[in-house]
Amino acid sequence: MKVGDKVEKIKGYKWPGVVVSMFSTLKGKPRLVVECTVPEVGGALHIYNPEQLRLID
């Protein structure tokens, strides 16, 4: 996944959005910042590991 990709959270609550940033933790684990695209919470950011997300069209 890369910045600009449309994604959604795989399990639990729905969180469709766009990857707006990527970074690594101090232990070197990748993380993605996803900005929600649902109007009611548009602009809200969540941080996920890549395994929590899937690409959408």
C-alpha distance matrix in Angstrom:
0.0 3.8 7.1 8.7 6.5 9.1 8.8 11.7 13.1 14.3 17.7 20.4 20.5 18.5 15.9 14.3 12.7 10.4 8.1 10.8 10.5 9.2 12.0 13.7 16.7 20.1 19.7 16.5 14.2 10.7 10.5 8.6 11.2 11.3 14.2 16.1 17.3 20.3 23.3 25.2 22.8 20.8 19.7 19.5 16.7 15.5 13.7 11.8 10.8 7.7 10.5 11.8 9.2 8.7 7.6 10.9 12.9
3.8 0.0 3.8 6.2 5.8 9.3 10.1 13.4 15.1 17.1 20.4 22.6 22.2 20.0 17.0 15.1 12.6 9.5 6.7 8.4 8.1 7.6 10.9 13.4 16.7 20.0 20.2 16.9 15.2 11.4 10.9 8.5 10.4 10.8 13.2 15.7 16.7 20.1 22.8 24.9 22.3 19.9 18.3 18.6 15.8 15.4 13.8 13.0 12.5 10.2 13.6 14.4 11.9 11.7 10.0 12.6 14.0
7.1 3.8 0.0 3.8 5.7 8.9 10.4 13.7 15.7 18.3 21.3 23.1 22.0 19.7 16.3 14.3 11.2 7.6 4.9 5.2 5.8 7.1 10.8 14.0 17.2 20.4 21.3 18.4 16.7 13.0 11.5 8.5 8.9 9.1 10.8 13.6 14.6 18.3 20.4 22.6 19.9 17.3 15.3 16.1 13.6 14.0 13.1 13.3 13.8 12.3 15.8 15.9 13.3 13.5 11.7 13.5 14.5
8.7 6.2 3.8 0.0 3.8 6.5 9.3 12.8 15.5 18.1 21.3 22.9 21.5 18.7 15.4 12.7 9.5 5.8 5.3 6.2 8.6 10.6 14.3 17.6 20.6 24.0 24.8 21.9 20.0 16.2 14.5 11.0 10.7 9.5 10.1 12.4 12.4 16.1 18.1 20.7 18.6 15.6 14.2 15.6 14.0 14.9 14.8 15.0 16.0 14.2 17.4 16.9 13.8 13.3 10.8 11.6 11.8
6.5 5.8 5.7 3.8 0.0 3.8 6.2 10.0 12.8 15.0 18.5 20.5 19.4 16.6 13.6 10.9 8.5 5.6 5.5 8.3 10.3 11.4 15.1 17.8 20.6 24.2 24.5 21.7 19.3 15.5 13.9 10.6 11.1 9.4 10.8 12.2 12.2 15.6 18.2 20.7 18.7 16.2 15.5 16.3 14.6 14.7 14.4 13.8 14.4 12.0 14.7 14.3 10.9 9.8 7.0 8.1 8.9
9.1 9.3 8.9 6.5 3.8 0.0 3.8 7.2 10.6 12.9 16.2 18.0 16.7 13.4 10.8 7.5 5.8 4.5 6.6 9.7 12.3 13.7 17.3 20.0 22.3 26.0 26.3 23.7 21.0 17.4 15.3 11.8 11.7 8.9 9.7 9.9 9.4 12.4 15.3 17.8 16.2 14.0 14.0 14.8 13.7 13.8 14.4 13.7 14.9 12.7 14.7 13.5 9.9 8.6 5.9 5.5 6.8
8.8 10.1 10.4 9.3 6.2 3.8 0.0 3.8 6.9 9.2 12.5 14.4 13.5 10.6 8.3 5.9 5.6 5.9 7.1 10.8 12.7 13.4 16.6 18.7 20.7 24.4 24.3 22.1 19.0 15.7 13.5 10.4 10.7 8.0 9.7 9.5 10.0 12.3 15.8 17.6 15.8 14.3 14.5 14.3 12.9 12.0 12.3 10.9 12.1 10.1 11.5 9.9 6.3 5.4 4.4 5.2 8.2
11.7 13.4 13.7 12.8 10.0 7.2 3.8 0.0 3.8 6.3 9.2 10.8 9.9 7.1 5.4 4.2 6.2 8.3 9.7 13.1 14.9 15.5 18.3 20.0 21.3 25.1 24.8 23.1 19.6 16.8 14.3 11.7 11.7 8.8 10.3 9.0 10.0 11.1 14.9 16.1 14.4 13.9 14.7 13.8 12.6 11.2 12.0 10.4 12.0 10.6 11.0 8.4 5.5 5.7 6.7 6.9 10.3
13.1 15.1 15.7 15.5 12.8 10.6 6.9 3.8 0.0 3.8 5.9 7.7 7.6 6.1 5.4 6.7 8.8 11.0 11.5 14.7 15.8 15.8 18.0 19.0 19.8 23.4 22.9 21.6 18.0 15.7 13.3 11.4 11.8 9.5 11.6 10.5 12.3 12.9 16.7 17.1 15.1 15.3 15.9 14.1 12.6 10.3 10.7 8.5 10.1 9.5 9.1 5.7 4.5 6.6 9.2 10.2 13.8
14.3 17.1 18.3 18.1 15.0 12.9 9.2 6.3 3.8 0.0 3.8 7.1 8.6 7.8 8.6 9.7 12.2 14.2 14.6 18.0 18.8 18.3 20.2 20.8 21.4 25.0 23.9 22.7 18.9 17.0 15.2 14.0 15.0 13.1 15.4 14.2 15.6 15.9 19.8 20.0 18.5 18.9 19.7 17.9 16.4 13.7 13.6 10.8 11.3 10.2 8.4 5.7 5.4 6.4 9.7 10.9 14.6
17.7 20.4 21.3 21.3 18.5 16.2 12.5 9.2 5.9 3.8 0.0 3.8 6.6 7.6 9.5 11.6 14.5 16.9 17.3 20.4 21.1 20.6 22.1 22.3 22.3 25.7 24.5 23.9 20.1 18.8 16.9 16.1 16.8 15.1 17.1 15.5 17.3 16.9 20.5 20.1 18.6 19.8 20.8 18.4 17.2 14.3 14.5 11.9 12.7 12.6 10.4 7.3 8.5 10.2 13.5 14.4 18.0
20.4 22.6 23.1 22.9 20.5 18.0 14.4 10.8 7.7 7.1 3.8 0.0 3.8 6.5 9.0 12.1 15.0 17.9 18.6 21.3 22.2 22.1 23.5 23.8 23.4 26.6 25.9 25.6 21.9 20.7 18.3 17.5 17.5 15.6 17.1 15.1 17.0 15.9 19.3 18.2 16.8 18.7 19.9 17.2 16.5 13.8 14.7 12.9 14.5 15.2 13.4 9.9 11.3 13.3 16.3 16.8 20.2
20.5 22.2 22.0 21.5 19.4 16.7 13.5 9.9 7.6 8.6 6.6 3.8 0.0 3.8 6.5 9.8 12.8 16.1 17.3 19.7 21.0 21.5 23.2 24.1 23.9 27.2 27.0 26.6 23.0 21.4 18.5 17.1 16.3 14.0 14.6 12.2 14.0 12.5 15.6 14.4 13.2 15.2 16.7 14.2 14.2 12.1 13.9 13.0 15.4 16.2 15.2 11.4 11.9 13.8 16.3 16.2 19.3
18.5 20.0 19.7 18.7 16.6 13.4 10.6 7.1 6.1 7.8 7.6 6.5 3.8 0.0 3.8 6.4 9.7 13.2 15.0 17.6 19.5 20.3 22.6 23.9 24.3 27.9 27.7 26.9 23.3 21.1 18.2 16.1 15.2 12.2 12.6 9.7 10.9 9.6 13.1 12.7 11.7 13.1 14.9 13.1 13.2 11.8 13.8 13.0 15.4 15.5 15.0 11.3 10.6 11.8 13.6 12.9 15.8
15.9 17.0 16.3 15.4 13.6 10.8 8.3 5.4 5.4 8.6 9.5 9.0 6.5 3.8 0.0 3.8 6.3 9.7 11.5 13.9 15.8 17.0 19.4 21.2 21.8 25.5 25.7 24.6 21.2 18.7 15.5 13.0 11.7 8.5 8.8 6.3 8.1 7.9 11.6 11.7 9.9 10.4 11.6 10.0 9.8 8.7 11.0 10.7 13.5 13.6 14.0 10.5 9.2 10.8 12.0 11.7 14.5
14.3 15.1 14.3 12.7 10.9 7.5 5.9 4.2 6.7 9.7 11.6 12.1 9.8 6.4 3.8 0.0 3.8 7.3 9.9 12.6 15.1 16.6 19.6 21.8 23.0 26.8 27.0 25.4 22.2 19.2 16.2 13.1 11.9 8.3 8.2 5.7 6.0 7.0 10.7 12.1 10.7 10.0 11.4 10.9 10.9 10.6 12.6 12.2 14.7 13.9 14.8 11.9 9.4 9.7 9.8 8.7 11.1
12.7 12.6 11.2 9.5 8.5 5.8 5.6 6.2 8.8 12.2 14.5 15.0 12.8 9.7 6.3 3.8 0.0 3.8 6.8 9.0 12.0 14.0 17.2 19.9 21.4 25.2 25.8 24.0 21.1 17.8 14.8 11.2 9.5 5.8 5.2 4.2 4.8 7.6 10.7 12.6 10.6 8.8 9.2 9.4 9.0 9.6 11.4 11.7 14.3 13.5 15.3 12.9 10.2 10.6 9.9 9.4 11.2
10.4 9.5 7.6 5.8 5.6 4.5 5.9 8.3 11.0 14.2 16.9 17.9 16.1 13.2 9.7 7.3 3.8 0.0 3.8 6.0 9.2 11.5 15.0 18.0 20.1 23.8 24.6 22.4 19.8 16.2 13.5 9.7 8.3 5.3 5.4 6.7 7.2 10.8 13.3 15.5 13.3 10.7 10.0 10.9 9.6 10.5 11.5 11.9 14.0 12.9 15.4 13.8 10.8 11.1 9.6 9.7 11.1
8.1 6.7 4.9 5.3 5.5 6.6 7.1 9.7 11.5 14.6 17.3 18.6 17.3 15.0 11.5 9.9 6.8 3.8 0.0 3.8 5.9 7.7 11.3 14.4 16.7 20.3 21.2 18.8 16.4 12.8 10.2 6.4 5.7 4.5 6.5 9.1 10.6 14.0 16.5 18.3 15.6 13.3 11.7 11.9 9.5 9.7 9.5 9.9 11.5 10.6 13.7 12.7 10.2 11.1 10.0 11.5 13.3
10.8 8.4 5.2 6.2 8.3 9.7 10.8 13.1 14.7 18.0 20.4 21.3 19.7 17.6 13.9 12.6 9.0 6.0 3.8 0.0 3.8 7.2 10.6 14.1 16.5 19.8 21.3 19.0 17.2 13.8 11.1 7.6 5.7 5.8 6.5 10.0 11.6 15.1 16.9 18.7 15.7 13.1 10.6 11.3 8.9 10.2 10.2 11.7 13.6 13.3 16.7 15.7 13.7 14.8 13.7 15.0 16.3
10.5 8.1 5.8 8.6 10.3 12.3 12.7 14.9 15.8 18.8 21.1 22.2 21.0 19.5 15.8 15.1 12.0 9.2 5.9 3.8 0.0 3.8 6.9 10.6 13.0 16.3 17.9 15.5 14.2 10.8 8.5 5.9 5.1 7.4 9.2 12.8 15.0 18.3 20.2 21.6 18.3 16.1 13.3 13.2 10.1 10.5 9.3 10.8 12.0 12.2 15.9 15.4 14.1 15.7 15.1 17.2 18.9
9.2 7.6 7.1 10.6 11.4 13.7 13.4 15.5 15.8 18.3 20.6 22.1 21.5 20.3 17.0 16.6 14.0 11.5 7.7 7.2 3.8 0.0 3.8 7.2 10.2 13.4 14.6 12.0 10.7 7.3 5.7 4.6 6.2 9.2 11.9 15.2 17.7 20.8 23.1 24.3 20.9 19.2 16.5 15.9 12.3 11.6 9.1 9.7 9.8 10.0 13.7 14.1 13.3 15.1 15.0 17.8 19.9
12.0 10.9 10.8 14.3 15.1 17.3 16.6 18.3 18.0 20.2 22.1 23.5 23.2 22.6 19.4 19.6 17.2 15.0 11.3 10.6 6.9 3.8 0.0 3.8 6.8 9.8 11.3 8.8 8.3 5.9 5.4 6.7 8.4 11.9 14.8 18.1 20.9 23.7 26.0 26.8 23.2 21.8 19.0 17.9 14.2 13.0 9.9 10.5 10.1 11.2 14.7 15.3 15.4 17.7 18.1 21.1 23.4
13.7 13.4 14.0 17.6 17.8 20.0 18.7 20.0 19.0 20.8 22.3 23.8 24.1 23.9 21.2 21.8 19.9 18.0 14.4 14.1 10.6 7.2 3.8 0.0 3.8 6.6 7.5 5.1 5.1 4.5 5.8 8.7 11.0 14.6 17.7 20.7 23.7 26.3 28.8 29.3 25.7 24.7 22.0 20.4 16.6 14.8 11.2 11.1 9.7 11.3 14.2 15.4 16.2 18.8 19.8 23.1 25.7
16.7 16.7 17.2 20.6 20.6 22.3 20.7 21.3 19.8 21.4 22.3 23.4 23.9 24.3 21.8 23.0 21.4 20.1 16.7 16.5 13.0 10.2 6.8 3.8 0.0 3.8 5.2 5.1 5.2 6.5 7.2 10.6 12.4 15.9 19.0 21.7 25.0 27.3 29.7 29.7 26.0 25.5 22.9 20.8 17.0 14.8 11.3 11.4 10.2 12.8 15.0 15.9 17.5 20.5 22.0 25.2 28.1
20.1 20.0 20.4 24.0 24.2 26.0 24.4 25.1 23.4 25.0 25.7 26.6 27.2 27.9 25.5 26.8 25.2 23.8 20.3 19.8 16.3 13.4 9.8 6.6 3.8 0.0 3.8 5.4 7.5 9.8 10.9 14.3 16.0 19.6 22.5 25.3 28.7 30.9 33.2 33.1 29.3 28.9 26.1 24.0 20.3 18.3 14.8 15.1 13.8 16.3 18.3 19.4 21.1 24.1 25.7 29.0 31.8
19.7 20.2 21.3 24.8 24.5 26.3 24.3 24.8 22.9 23.9 24.5 25.9 27.0 27.7 25.7 27.0 25.8 24.6 21.2 21.3 17.9 14.6 11.3 7.5 5.2 3.8 0.0 3.8 5.7 9.1 11.2 14.9 17.2 20.6 23.8 26.4 29.7 31.8 34.4 34.3 30.7 30.4 27.9 25.7 21.9 19.4 15.7 15.0 12.9 15.2 16.6 18.2 20.3 23.2 25.0 28.5 31.5
16.5 16.9 18.4 21.9 21.7 23.7 22.1 23.1 21.6 22.7 23.9 25.6 26.6 26.9 24.6 25.4 24.0 22.4 18.8 19.0 15.5 12.0 8.8 5.1 5.1 5.4 3.8 0.0 3.8 6.4 9.3 12.8 15.6 18.9 22.3 25.0 28.1 30.5 33.2 33.5 29.9 29.2 26.8 24.9 21.1 18.7 15.0 14.0 11.6 13.1 15.0 17.0 18.5 21.0 22.5 26.0 28.9
14.2 15.2 16.7 20.0 19.3 21.0 19.0 19.6 18.0 18.9 20.1 21.9 23.0 23.3 21.2 22.2 21.1 19.8 16.4 17.2 14.2 10.7 8.3 5.1 5.2 7.5 5.7 3.8 0.0 3.8 6.6 10.3 13.3 16.2 19.8 22.2 25.2 27.5 30.4 30.6 27.2 26.7 24.5 22.4 18.7 16.0 12.2 10.6 7.9 9.6 11.3 13.2 14.9 17.6 19.4 22.9 26.0
10.7 11.4 13.0 16.2 15.5 17.4 15.7 16.8 15.7 17.0 18.8 20.7 21.4 21.1 18.7 19.2 17.8 16.2 12.8 13.8 10.8 7.3 5.9 4.5 6.5 9.8 9.1 6.4 3.8 0.0 3.8 6.9 10.3 13.1 16.7 19.3 22.1 24.6 27.5 28.1 24.7 23.8 21.7 20.0 16.3 13.9 10.2 8.7 6.2 7.1 9.9 11.6 12.4 14.8 16.2 19.7 22.5
10.5 10.9 11.5 14.5 13.9 15.3 13.5 14.3 13.3 15.2 16.9 18.3 18.5 18.2 15.5 16.2 14.8 13.5 10.2 11.1 8.5 5.7 5.4 5.8 7.2 10.9 11.2 9.3 6.6 3.8 0.0 3.8 6.8 9.7 13.2 15.7 18.8 21.2 24.0 24.4 21.0 20.2 18.1 16.2 12.5 10.1 6.5 5.6 4.7 6.6 9.7 10.1 10.8 13.6 15.0 18.1 21.0
8.6 8.5 8.5 11.0 10.6 11.8 10.4 11.7 11.4 14.0 16.1 17.5 17.1 16.1 13.0 13.1 11.2 9.7 6.4 7.6 5.9 4.6 6.7 8.7 10.6 14.3 14.9 12.8 10.3 6.9 3.8 0.0 3.8 6.2 9.8 12.5 15.3 17.9 20.7 21.5 18.2 17.0 14.9 13.6 10.0 8.2 5.6 5.3 6.1 6.8 10.2 9.8 9.3 11.8 12.5 15.2 17.9
11.2 10.4 8.9 10.7 11.1 11.7 10.7 11.7 11.8 15.0 16.8 17.5 16.3 15.2 11.7 11.9 9.5 8.3 5.7 5.7 5.1 6.2 8.4 11.0 12.4 16.0 17.2 15.6 13.3 10.3 6.8 3.8 0.0 3.8 6.7 9.7 12.8 15.4 17.8 18.5 15.0 13.7 11.4 10.0 6.4 5.7 4.5 6.5 8.9 10.0 13.1 11.8 11.0 13.5 13.9 15.8 18.3
11.3 10.8 9.1 9.5 9.4 8.9 8.0 8.8 9.5 13.1 15.1 15.6 14.0 12.2 8.5 8.3 5.8 5.3 4.5 5.8 7.4 9.2 11.9 14.6 15.9 19.6 20.6 18.9 16.2 13.1 9.7 6.2 3.8 0.0 3.8 6.3 9.2 11.8 14.4 15.4 12.3 10.8 9.2 8.2 5.5 5.4 6.3 7.6 10.4 10.7 13.3 11.3 9.7 11.7 11.8 13.0 15.4
14.2 13.2 10.8 10.1 10.8 9.7 9.7 10.3 11.6 15.4 17.1 17.1 14.6 12.6 8.8 8.2 5.2 5.4 6.5 6.5 9.2 11.9 14.8 17.7 19.0 22.5 23.8 22.3 19.8 16.7 13.2 9.8 6.7 3.8 0.0 3.8 6.5 9.3 11.2 12.5 9.4 7.3 5.6 5.6 4.5 6.7 9.0 11.0 14.1 14.5 16.9 14.5 12.7 14.3 13.9 14.2 15.9
16.1 15.7 13.6 12.4 12.2 9.9 9.5 9.0 10.5 14.2 15.5 15.1 12.2 9.7 6.3 5.7 4.2 6.7 9.1 10.0 12.8 15.2 18.1 20.7 21.7 25.3 26.4 25.0 22.2 19.3 15.7 12.5 9.7 6.3 3.8 0.0 3.8 5.7 8.2 9.3 6.7 5.2 5.7 5.5 6.3 7.9 10.9 12.3 15.6 15.8 17.6 14.6 12.8 14.1 13.9 13.4 15.1
17.3 16.7 14.6 12.4 12.2 9.4 10.0 10.0 12.3 15.6 17.3 17.0 14.0 10.9 8.1 6.0 4.8 7.2 10.6 11.6 15.0 17.7 20.9 23.7 25.0 28.7 29.7 28.1 25.2 22.1 18.8 15.3 12.8 9.2 6.5 3.8 0.0 3.8 6.1 8.6 7.4 5.0 7.0 8.4 9.9 11.7 14.5 15.6 18.6 18.2 19.8 17.1 14.6 15.0 14.1 12.6 13.5
20.3 20.1 18.3 16.1 15.6 12.4 12.3 11.1 12.9 15.9 16.9 15.9 12.5 9.6 7.9 7.0 7.6 10.8 14.0 15.1 18.3 20.8 23.7 26.3 27.3 30.9 31.8 30.5 27.5 24.6 21.2 17.9 15.4 11.8 9.3 5.7 3.8 0.0 3.8 5.6 5.7 5.2 8.5 9.2 11.5 13.0 16.2 17.2 20.4 20.3 21.4 18.2 16.1 16.6 16.2 14.4 15.4
23.3 22.8 20.4 18.1 18.2 15.3 15.8 14.9 16.7 19.8 20.5 19.3 15.6 13.1 11.6 10.7 10.7 13.3 16.5 16.9 20.2 23.1 26.0 28.8 29.7 33.2 34.4 33.2 30.4 27.5 24.0 20.7 17.8 14.4 11.2 8.2 6.1 3.8 0.0 3.8 5.5 4.7 8.4 10.0 13.1 15.3 18.8 20.3 23.6 23.7 25.0 21.8 19.8 20.4 19.7 17.7 18.2
25.2 24.9 22.6 20.7 20.7 17.8 17.6 16.1 17.1 20.0 20.1 18.2 14.4 12.7 11.7 12.1 12.6 15.5 18.3 18.7 21.6 24.3 26.8 29.3 29.7 33.1 34.3 33.5 30.6 28.1 24.4 21.5 18.5 15.4 12.5 9.3 8.6 5.6 3.8 0.0 3.8 5.9 9.2 9.6 13.0 14.9 18.7 20.4 23.9 24.5 25.5 22.0 20.7 21.7 21.7 20.0 21.0
22.8 22.3 19.9 18.6 18.7 16.2 15.8 14.4 15.1 18.5 18.6 16.8 13.2 11.7 9.9 10.7 10.6 13.3 15.6 15.7 18.3 20.9 23.2 25.7 26.0 29.3 30.7 29.9 27.2 24.7 21.0 18.2 15.0 12.3 9.4 6.7 7.4 5.7 5.5 3.8 0.0 3.8 6.3 5.8 9.3 11.4 15.1 17.1 20.7 21.7 23.0 19.6 18.4 19.9 20.1 19.1 20.5
20.8 19.9 17.3 15.6 16.2 14.0 14.3 13.9 15.3 18.9 19.8 18.7 15.2 13.1 10.4 10.0 8.8 10.7 13.3 13.1 16.1 19.2 21.8 24.7 25.5 28.9 30.4 29.2 26.7 23.8 20.2 17.0 13.7 10.8 7.3 5.2 5.0 5.2 4.7 5.9 3.8 0.0 3.8 5.6 8.7 11.5 15.0 17.0 20.5 21.0 22.8 19.7 18.0 19.1 18.6 17.5 18.5
19.7 18.3 15.3 14.2 15.5 14.0 14.5 14.7 15.9 19.7 20.8 19.9 16.7 14.9 11.6 11.4 9.2 10.0 11.7 10.6 13.3 16.5 19.0 22.0 22.9 26.1 27.9 26.8 24.5 21.7 18.1 14.9 11.4 9.2 5.6 5.7 7.0 8.5 8.4 9.2 6.3 3.8 0.0 3.8 6.4 9.9 13.1 15.7 19.1 19.9 22.1 19.4 17.9 19.4 18.9 18.4 19.6
19.5 18.6 16.1 15.6 16.3 14.8 14.3 13.8 14.1 17.9 18.4 17.2 14.2 13.1 10.0 10.9 9.4 10.9 11.9 11.3 13.2 15.9 17.9 20.4 20.8 24.0 25.7 24.9 22.4 20.0 16.2 13.6 10.0 8.2 5.6 5.5 8.4 9.2 10.0 9.6 5.8 5.6 3.8 0.0 3.8 6.9 10.5 13.3 16.9 18.2 20.2 17.3 16.4 18.5 18.7 18.7 20.6
16.7 15.8 13.6 14.0 14.6 13.7 12.9 12.6 12.6 16.4 17.2 16.5 14.2 13.2 9.8 10.9 9.0 9.6 9.5 8.9 10.1 12.3 14.2 16.6 17.0 20.3 21.9 21.1 18.7 16.3 12.5 10.0 6.4 5.5 4.5 6.3 9.9 11.5 13.1 13.0 9.3 8.7 6.4 3.8 0.0 3.8 6.9 10.0 13.5 15.1 17.3 14.7 14.1 16.6 17.0 17.8 20.0
15.5 15.4 14.0 14.9 14.7 13.8 12.0 11.2 10.3 13.7 14.3 13.8 12.1 11.8 8.7 10.6 9.6 10.5 9.7 10.2 10.5 11.6 13.0 14.8 14.8 18.3 19.4 18.7 16.0 13.9 10.1 8.2 5.7 5.4 6.7 7.9 11.7 13.0 15.3 14.9 11.4 11.5 9.9 6.9 3.8 0.0 3.8 6.6 10.3 12.3 14.1 11.5 11.5 14.6 15.8 17.1 19.9
13.7 13.8 13.1 14.8 14.4 14.4 12.3 12.0 10.7 13.6 14.5 14.7 13.9 13.8 11.0 12.6 11.4 11.5 9.5 10.2 9.3 9.1 9.9 11.2 11.3 14.8 15.7 15.0 12.2 10.2 6.5 5.6 4.5 6.3 9.0 10.9 14.5 16.2 18.8 18.7 15.1 15.0 13.1 10.5 6.9 3.8 0.0 3.8 7.1 9.6 11.8 9.9 10.5 13.9 15.4 17.5 20.5
11.8 13.0 13.3 15.0 13.8 13.7 10.9 10.4 8.5 10.8 11.9 12.9 13.0 13.0 10.7 12.2 11.7 11.9 9.9 11.7 10.8 9.7 10.5 11.1 11.4 15.1 15.0 14.0 10.6 8.7 5.6 5.3 6.5 7.6 11.0 12.3 15.6 17.2 20.3 20.4 17.1 17.0 15.7 13.3 10.0 6.6 3.8 0.0 3.8 6.3 8.0 6.3 7.5 11.1 13.3 15.8 19.1
10.8 12.5 13.8 16.0 14.4 14.9 12.1 12.0 10.1 11.3 12.7 14.5 15.4 15.4 13.5 14.7 14.3 14.0 11.5 13.6 12.0 9.8 10.1 9.7 10.2 13.8 12.9 11.6 7.9 6.2 4.7 6.1 8.9 10.4 14.1 15.6 18.6 20.4 23.6 23.9 20.7 20.5 19.1 16.9 13.5 10.3 7.1 3.8 0.0 3.8 5.5 5.7 7.5 10.8 13.2 16.4 19.8
7.7 10.2 12.3 14.2 12.0 12.7 10.1 10.6 9.5 10.2 12.6 15.2 16.2 15.5 13.6 13.9 13.5 12.9 10.6 13.3 12.2 10.0 11.2 11.3 12.8 16.3 15.2 13.1 9.6 7.1 6.6 6.8 10.0 10.7 14.5 15.8 18.2 20.3 23.7 24.5 21.7 21.0 19.9 18.2 15.1 12.3 9.6 6.3 3.8 0.0 3.8 5.4 5.6 8.0 10.1 13.6 16.9
10.5 13.6 15.8 17.4 14.7 14.7 11.5 11.0 9.1 8.4 10.4 13.4 15.2 15.0 14.0 14.8 15.3 15.4 13.7 16.7 15.9 13.7 14.7 14.2 15.0 18.3 16.6 15.0 11.3 9.9 9.7 10.2 13.1 13.3 16.9 17.6 19.8 21.4 25.0 25.5 23.0 22.8 22.1 20.2 17.3 14.1 11.8 8.0 5.5 3.8 0.0 3.8 5.6 7.8 10.9 14.2 17.8
11.8 14.4 15.9 16.9 14.3 13.5 9.9 8.4 5.7 5.7 7.3 9.9 11.4 11.3 10.5 11.9 12.9 13.8 12.7 15.7 15.4 14.1 15.3 15.4 15.9 19.4 18.2 17.0 13.2 11.6 10.1 9.8 11.8 11.3 14.5 14.6 17.1 18.2 21.8 22.0 19.6 19.7 19.4 17.3 14.7 11.5 9.9 6.3 5.7 5.4 3.8 0.0 3.8 7.2 10.6 13.2 16.9
9.2 11.9 13.3 13.8 10.9 9.9 6.3 5.5 4.5 5.4 8.5 11.3 11.9 10.6 9.2 9.4 10.2 10.8 10.2 13.7 14.1 13.3 15.4 16.2 17.5 21.1 20.3 18.5 14.9 12.4 10.8 9.3 11.0 9.7 12.7 12.8 14.6 16.1 19.8 20.7 18.4 18.0 17.9 16.4 14.1 11.5 10.5 7.5 7.5 5.6 5.6 3.8 0.0 3.8 6.9 9.5 13.2
8.7 11.7 13.5 13.3 9.8 8.6 5.4 5.7 6.6 6.4 10.2 13.3 13.8 11.8 10.8 9.7 10.6 11.1 11.1 14.8 15.7 15.1 17.7 18.8 20.5 24.1 23.2 21.0 17.6 14.8 13.6 11.8 13.5 11.7 14.3 14.1 15.0 16.6 20.4 21.7 19.9 19.1 19.4 18.5 16.6 14.6 13.9 11.1 10.8 8.0 7.8 7.2 3.8 0.0 3.8 6.5 10.2
7.6 10.0 11.7 10.8 7.0 5.9 4.4 6.7 9.2 9.7 13.5 16.3 16.3 13.6 12.0 9.8 9.9 9.6 10.0 13.7 15.1 15.0 18.1 19.8 22.0 25.7 25.0 22.5 19.4 16.2 15.0 12.5 13.9 11.8 13.9 13.9 14.1 16.2 19.7 21.7 20.1 18.6 18.9 18.7 17.0 15.8 15.4 13.3 13.2 10.1 10.9 10.6 6.9 3.8 0.0 3.8 6.9
10.9 12.6 13.5 11.6 8.1 5.5 5.2 6.9 10.2 10.9 14.4 16.8 16.2 12.9 11.7 8.7 9.4 9.7 11.5 15.0 17.2 17.8 21.1 23.1 25.2 29.0 28.5 26.0 22.9 19.7 18.1 15.2 15.8 13.0 14.2 13.4 12.6 14.4 17.7 20.0 19.1 17.5 18.4 18.7 17.8 17.1 17.5 15.8 16.4 13.6 14.2 13.2 9.5 6.5 3.8 0.0 3.8
12.9 14.0 14.5 11.8 8.9 6.8 8.2 10.3 13.8 14.6 18.0 20.2 19.3 15.8 14.5 11.1 11.2 11.1 13.3 16.3 18.9 19.9 23.4 25.7 28.1 31.8 31.5 28.9 26.0 22.5 21.0 17.9 18.3 15.4 15.9 15.1 13.5 15.4 18.2 21.0 20.5 18.5 19.6 20.6 20.0 19.9 20.5 19.1 19.8 16.9 17.8 16.9 13.2 10.2 6.9 3.8 0.0
